[in-house]
Amino acid sequence: MLTLDHIVIAAPSLAEGVAYVRDLTGIDMPKGGEHPQMGTHNHLVRLGEDEFLEVIAVNPDAPAPDRPRWFGLDHPVQSPRLAHWVTRCTDMATTRPLLPDYHGPAMHLTRGTLSWLLTVPDDGTLPMDGAAPSLLEWKADPLPPTQMPGADATLTALTITHPKAQQIADTLGQHLKDPRISFETGPLNLTTQLKVGNRNITLS
């Protein structure tokens, strides 16, 4: 079974991404860290008990990696946007072969003391332009999302729109059971609804 782990906002810079979230939600996202293997860095905030929101951008102070960056970040991001979503599993070796090749191979990644496996296509692009999730296995207990600073915010809905939405939904259907996640056929777009305090906020 797959479980929603986090949603990803790609941004031209961390400052712009954090400001985008702050302006819409009032949340000041805490700093995350750097990803030496990918030349990126991030800010993170927990949503609910074990999910989180990530803002990620190219780290201008880091050397370029020896492979394409993940999340399609080698292509300039014009403005902050909800670009992707990530599901987690408990056994990558068993789960990855059940999904299409476009998810890419699983890479072993680290950030500080954190360690995890994540599917990343060899060319760094997002699977199905970001409409299909990446697959993650945390190598930590307890789950890292449960240890992140929170913000009295929960994710109440995630809508994935894509020309091949039904194909993506059919592929994930037997592995992902989350009534908050829906698929619609149309031009590419990801939209999420957050409940922040007593307010309903849309991020896209």
C-alpha positions as CSV (number, residue, x, y, z in Angstrom):
1,M,0.0,0.0,0.0
2,L,1.1,3.6,-0.7
3,T,0.5,6.5,1.6
4,L,0.6,10.2,0.9
5,D,3.9,11.5,2.3
6,H,4.2,15.1,1.1
7,I,3.5,17.6,-1.6
8,V,6.2,19.6,-3.4
9,I,6.3,23.3,-4.4
10,A,9.1,24.0,-6.8
11,A,10.3,27.6,-6.8
12,P,12.8,29.8,-8.5
13,S,14.4,30.4,-5.1
14,L,13.7,29.3,-1.6
15,A,12.9,32.9,-0.6
16,E,10.2,33.1,-3.3
17,G,8.7,29.7,-2.5
18,V,8.5,30.5,1.2
19,A,7.0,33.9,0.5
20,Y,4.4,32.3,-1.7
21,V,3.3,29.9,1.1
22,R,3.4,32.7,3.7
23,D,1.3,35.0,1.6
24,L,-1.4,32.4,1.0
25,T,-1.5,30.6,4.3
26,G,0.2,32.8,6.9
27,I,2.7,29.9,7.6
28,D,6.4,30.7,8.0
29,M,8.0,27.4,6.8
30,P,11.0,26.3,8.8
31,K,14.3,25.7,7.1
32,G,14.9,22.1,6.0
33,G,18.4,21.5,4.7
34,E,20.6,20.9,1.7
35,H,20.8,17.9,-0.8
36,P,24.4,17.6,-1.9
37,Q,23.6,14.8,-4.3
38,M,21.2,17.1,-6.2
39,G,22.4,20.6,-5.7
40,T,19.1,21.7,-4.1
41,H,17.8,22.9,-0.7
42,N,14.4,23.1,1.0
43,H,12.0,24.3,3.7
44,L,9.5,21.9,5.3
45,V,6.4,22.1,7.5
46,R,4.4,19.2,8.9
47,L,0.7,18.8,7.8
48,G,-1.4,16.8,10.2
49,E,0.4,14.0,11.9
50,D,2.7,12.4,9.3
51,E,2.5,14.4,6.0
52,F,4.3,17.6,5.1
53,L,4.7,20.4,2.6
54,E,8.0,21.0,1.0
55,V,9.4,24.0,-0.9
56,I,12.4,23.1,-3.0
57,A,14.7,25.1,-5.2
58,V,18.2,24.9,-6.8
59,N,20.9,25.9,-4.3
60,P,22.9,28.6,-5.9
61,D,25.8,28.0,-3.5
62,A,26.1,24.3,-4.2
63,P,28.1,22.8,-7.0
64,A,26.1,21.3,-9.9
65,P,25.5,17.6,-9.4
66,D,27.0,15.0,-11.8
67,R,23.5,14.0,-12.9
68,P,20.3,15.8,-13.7
69,R,18.6,17.4,-10.7
70,W,15.4,15.9,-9.4
71,F,11.9,17.4,-9.7
72,G,12.8,18.8,-13.1
73,L,14.8,21.6,-11.5
74,D,17.3,21.9,-14.2
75,H,14.6,23.6,-16.2
76,P,14.1,27.2,-14.9
77,V,11.0,27.5,-12.6
78,Q,9.2,30.8,-13.5
79,S,7.2,31.1,-10.3
80,P,6.4,29.0,-7.3
81,R,3.9,26.2,-8.1
82,L,2.6,22.9,-6.7
83,A,4.7,20.7,-9.0
84,H,4.6,17.2,-7.5
85,W,3.5,14.8,-4.8
86,V,5.2,11.9,-3.1
87,T,3.9,8.7,-1.7
88,R,5.7,6.4,0.7
89,C,5.9,2.7,1.1
90,T,7.5,0.4,3.6
91,D,9.4,-1.8,1.2
92,M,10.8,-0.2,-2.0
93,A,12.2,-3.5,-3.3
94,T,8.7,-5.0,-3.3
95,T,6.7,-2.0,-4.3
96,R,8.7,-0.4,-7.1
97,P,8.3,-3.2,-9.6
98,L,4.5,-2.9,-9.3
99,L,4.6,0.6,-10.9
100,P,5.4,1.8,-14.4
101,D,8.9,2.5,-15.6
102,Y,8.2,6.2,-15.8
103,H,8.7,6.5,-12.0
104,G,12.4,5.8,-12.5
105,P,14.8,3.8,-10.4
106,A,15.1,4.2,-6.6
107,M,18.0,6.2,-5.4
108,H,19.6,6.2,-2.0
109,L,19.6,9.8,-0.7
110,T,20.7,11.6,2.4
111,R,20.3,15.0,4.0
112,G,22.3,15.4,7.2
113,T,21.4,12.4,9.4
114,L,18.3,11.5,7.3
115,S,18.4,8.6,4.8
116,W,15.8,7.5,2.3
117,L,15.1,5.8,-1.0
118,L,13.3,7.8,-3.7
119,T,12.4,7.0,-7.3
120,V,14.0,9.6,-9.6
121,P,13.9,9.2,-13.4
122,D,17.4,9.2,-14.9
123,D,16.8,12.4,-16.8
124,G,15.5,14.2,-13.7
125,T,12.0,14.8,-15.1
126,L,8.9,14.4,-13.0
127,P,6.9,11.2,-13.7
128,M,3.9,12.1,-16.0
129,D,4.9,15.8,-15.7
130,G,4.4,15.6,-11.9
131,A,0.9,14.1,-12.1
132,A,2.2,10.6,-11.1
133,P,3.8,10.5,-7.6
134,S,7.4,9.6,-6.7
135,L,7.8,6.7,-4.4
136,L,9.7,7.0,-1.1
137,E,10.8,4.7,1.6
138,W,12.2,6.4,4.8
139,K,15.1,4.6,6.4
140,A,14.2,6.0,9.9
141,D,11.9,5.2,12.8
142,P,9.9,7.2,13.9
143,L,8.8,8.6,10.5
144,P,10.7,11.8,9.8
145,P,7.5,13.8,9.0
146,T,6.2,13.1,12.5
147,Q,9.2,14.9,13.9
148,M,8.9,18.1,11.8
149,P,7.6,21.4,13.1
150,G,3.9,21.7,12.4
151,A,1.6,24.7,11.8
152,D,-2.0,23.7,12.8
153,A,-2.5,22.8,9.1
154,T,-3.9,19.7,7.4
155,L,-4.3,18.6,3.8
156,T,-7.9,18.0,3.0
157,A,-7.8,17.4,-0.7
158,L,-5.4,16.9,-3.6
159,T,-6.6,17.1,-7.2
160,I,-4.4,15.9,-10.0
161,T,-5.5,17.0,-13.5
162,H,-3.7,15.5,-16.5
163,P,-4.6,14.4,-20.1
164,K,-4.0,10.8,-19.0
165,A,-5.4,11.1,-15.5
166,Q,-7.5,8.0,-15.8
167,Q,-4.5,5.9,-16.7
168,I,-2.6,7.2,-13.7
169,A,-5.6,6.6,-11.4
170,D,-6.0,3.1,-12.7
171,T,-2.3,2.3,-12.2
172,L,-2.4,3.5,-8.6
173,G,-5.9,2.4,-7.8
174,Q,-5.0,-0.9,-6.1
175,H,-2.1,0.5,-4.2
176,L,-3.3,3.9,-3.0
177,K,-6.5,4.3,-1.0
178,D,-7.0,7.9,0.0
179,P,-10.4,9.6,-0.4
180,R,-8.7,13.0,-0.4
181,I,-6.9,12.3,-3.7
182,S,-8.8,12.6,-6.9
183,F,-7.9,12.6,-10.6
184,E,-9.5,14.7,-13.4
185,T,-8.8,14.6,-17.2
186,G,-7.6,17.9,-18.6
187,P,-4.6,20.1,-18.9
188,L,-1.8,19.5,-16.4
189,N,-2.6,21.0,-13.0
190,L,-2.1,20.1,-9.3
191,T,-4.3,21.7,-6.7
192,T,-4.4,21.0,-3.0
193,Q,-6.7,22.2,-0.3
194,L,-5.3,22.9,3.2
195,K,-7.2,23.7,6.4
196,V,-5.1,26.2,8.3
197,G,-6.7,26.9,11.6
198,N,-10.3,27.6,10.6
199,R,-9.5,28.7,7.1
200,N,-9.6,26.7,3.9
201,I,-6.6,27.6,1.6
202,T,-5.9,26.5,-2.0
203,L,-2.4,26.0,-3.2
204,S,-1.6,25.3,-6.9
